[in-house]
Amino acid sequence: MKIPRRIAQTLINSLKGGVVPRVGLPYVTVGRKAEIDALLHDVDIIAGGGASFRFIVGRYGSGKSFLLQTIRNYVMAKNFVVVDADLSPERRLQGTRGQGLATYKELIRNMSTKTRPEGGALSLILDRWISSVQQEAAQASGLSVTDPALASEAEKRISAVIASLSEMVHGFDFARLLTLYYRASLSGDDESKGKVLKWFRGEYATKTEARQELGVNIIITDDDWYEHLKLFACFLQQAGYAGMLVLIDELVNIYKIPNAITRQYNYEKILTMYNDTMQGKARHLGVILCGTPQCMEDPRRGVYSYEALRSRLAEGRFSGQHKDLLSPVIRLQPLTPEEMLILVEKLAGIHAELYEYVQIVQQQDMADFIEIEFGRIGADEHITPREVIRDFIEVLDIVYQNPEIKVRELLGGDSFTYAQNAVLEEAAGQDFAEFEL
């Protein structure tokens, strides 16, 4: 398995730090086949003009963010546009001090495509759209791209896109801004293009400012930012993309809001988005929210405390031990010891290739490591892939820097045993603390 050094370094550093890398995930993806297949089925629905809404639920470190990034990379390769954001005290779905708008700004800032996977793809998408419209108009009319007469042909095609958006909520102003951007591109007016981009990014604070600079009477606010995501999804499909996928992580930050009324407003926003996608009011749009079991199921503060959501999302009577991956809520099951063994084998190979040494940790050492990890008291309930990965990379680092150390001696040492028990006790305490909130 030959991996570019830059990607190998990113993988090892990110995984050791407990965060999900944005690149190189196919090299370390293990398990989750059923969950990935279910989400990719949604992707096909979105590409066909439909919409989807999913919750991914799992404990801290169970692989929620990893699964999100895996889907993100896949759909970008399928010509989707992806926007993603992590919720925080400053970023919510609804707020009275701009928290909902802050989430929208973060989503647009992280707008990504296959050719711009790191984010910031908004201007690239608009310029690509204008270029494709001009090329199509040139082919249809037989005119040269530099011919001034081509502008009228291109405007006809743009008008068709605009007409399809104008019937949607805020669609008229959205379409008008697209026209302004097109005309500014033709005239080389970068200042006007910048103002349109500023509006699309939600950076106008007042309607007066937007009216003076662009001639539009609305701005994106806490209350209507989701409507503009729906507009973007329809526009992107018209611009040649397959659709748009919205990924929102850290749903637990809504669960932690101390004010009950504010929490309810955020859950009401989730209900609006859920109903829109499920009832066919949104097109070419997928939404995935990630959270912990507590932030979903807690009857006093969680998503299920909002009865309209609980009645739609709670498991039915026939679920039991069988997973229903076609339901709106996907619950991540722990990776098996066999799957974790495959994962550490991959990590050992990447580590050896990165630091250019003959692999020291052998197959039996890895099997012993997994046996010890899963043999701890409480491991069945509390061990997560994040903890196993961080421990194993630490073992690889120590053995690489100290070749005289035997892996079995290291794994059997008191310090390793104590550290593992401490991690499991901390995980159990964290679960109890969340339950008490």
GIWOUR-V128463 format. One record per run of one state. SS is the DSSP state (A for helix, B for strand, O for the rest). FROM is the first residue (numbers start at 1). TO is the last residue. Records with the same first field share a line. If there is no record, write none. Layout:
SS->FROM-TO ; FROM-TO
This chain:
O->1-4 ; 17-24 ; 28-32 ; 48-50 ; 58-63 ; 78-80 ; 87-87 ; 89-90 ; 92-98 ; 110-111 ; 113-121 ; 142-149 ; 167-170 ; 188-189 ; 201-206 ; 215-224 ; 239-243 ; 250-251 ; 256-259 ; 279-284 ; 292-292 ; 298-302 ; 306-306 ; 314-328 ; 332-336 ; 356-362 ; 375-378 ; 383-384 ; 402-406 ; 412-413 ; 437-437
A->5-16 ; 25-27 ; 33-47 ; 64-77 ; 99-109 ; 122-141 ; 150-166 ; 171-187 ; 190-200 ; 207-214 ; 225-238 ; 252-255 ; 260-278 ; 293-297 ; 303-305 ; 307-313 ; 337-355 ; 363-374 ; 379-382 ; 385-401 ; 407-411 ; 414-436
B->51-57 ; 81-86 ; 88-88 ; 91-91 ; 112-112 ; 244-249 ; 285-291 ; 329-331
